[in-house]
Amino acid sequence: ILGVSTSYSQNKVKWKLDFDYNRNVLQIKGEIDHGWHLYSSLTPLEAGPIPVEIKTNKSKGFRTKGAFVEKYDAIKIFDANFDSDVFIFEQNYLAEQQIKLKKNSSVNITVTYMICNDERCLPPIDQELSIKLNTDD
């Protein structure tokens, strides 16, 4: 059974935050508009683009077990926008983070990302997402 938050779409990516109660895993999913891409955390910082970064806000209701881990294989390309080799995601993005749920709680995360196409990039975006989790589920 998955706990599901509301989806939010801004600047070419529709984000969704879910929780898999069977595996105790937060899942952040991004649906990327056609022709646009996100940058993987594998992209070197010196390359220039801002890779996806996900921060979980602390709470007494749960404990995180490690950081978010990207679950899809990123594509290595030469990006003319930055004159560098980078790693990107097209169409979809998925990252997971293990947590230990102690009591009913809201989980709030911030996703920072840059979205680009072959011609231009939009400024970096901070997207807030939240989900309510129940220990009864």
N, C-alpha and C positions, 0 to 999 in steps of 0.2 A: 504494500500500500504506500502510495506516495502522498506526502503533504504538498499542496500546491499553493503558491502565491499568485498574485496577479501579475500579468505580463506588462511590460512597459516598452514602448518603442520610441526611440529618439535617434535622429541622425544615422539612419541606415541600419540599425541593429535593434531587433526585438528581443529583450532579455526576459528570462523566466528563472525563478528560484524555486527549487523543489527540495523535498527531503524524502529519502528512502528509509523508512522506519526499520525494514528488515536488515539493512546493512549499516544503519546509523551514519548515513552519508548525505551531506548537503550537495546539491547539484545545481550549478549555474549553467544555463543553456542560452546560447545566442543564435538567433536566426538572422543571417546577414543578407542584405539586399543584393540582388544580382549586379555584378560588376564591381562590387566593393569588397574589401578585405580588412581583417584585423591582423595585428602583429603578435606572434607567439612570444612567450617568455624566453624562447631560445634565441631570439634576435639579439645580437650584441648591442649594448647601450651606445657604443661609439658609432653604430650604423646610422643613428639619427631618429628613427621612429620610436614612439612610445609603445612598448608592448602592453598587453593586457595585464593589469595588476588587480588582485582581488584582496580586500582587507575585511576581515570579520570583526565587528565591534564586540568587545568583551561583555560578558553577562555572567551573573551568578547562577543562571539556569542551565548552563551547558559549559563544556570544556572542549576546546578544539584539540585535535590530535594531528599536528602537522599543518602544512599550508595546503592551499588548493593546488591540485595537480591537473594539468591539461590532459585530457583523455584521447583526443584525436591526434593523428600524426600531422604535424605542420608541413607545409610545402615550402621548399627552399627555392627562392627566385632571386633574380637581379632586379632591384627596384630602382627605376630611373628617377623617381621622386627624390631618392636619397643617395643615388650613385653607389649603392652597396648591395651585397647579398643579405637577404633577410629571410625570415620564416613567417609564413602567413597562414591564415585560415580563410577559406572562401565558403560561402553558403552556411556553414554551421560551426559552432564553438561549444565545447563541453569541458567543464572542469569540476572536480569533486574534492570535498574535504570531509574527513572523518570527524565526527564530534561525539561526545558522551553527553547525552541529555540527562540532567539531574532532576529537573522539574519543569512544569509548563513554562514556556518561555517564548519570547519573540527573538528571532535572529535577524540582525541587520548587517548588511554588507555594503561595501562601496566598491564598484567596479570602475577602474580608470582605464581608458582605452583611447586609441586613435584609429579612425576609420579612413581608408584611402581608396581611390580607384587608380586607373592608369595615368590620369592627368593631374589629380590634385588630392590633397588631404584636408580633412576638416580639423579644427582645433581639438586638442584633447578634451575628453568629456569625463566627468565624474557622475556615475549613475548609482543612485541609492535603491536597494531592494530589501524587502523584509518578508519574513514568513513566520506565522505563529505555529509553534510545535507543542503537542500535548503528550505527556508521558503515558496517558491512558490508551493511546492508539497502538 
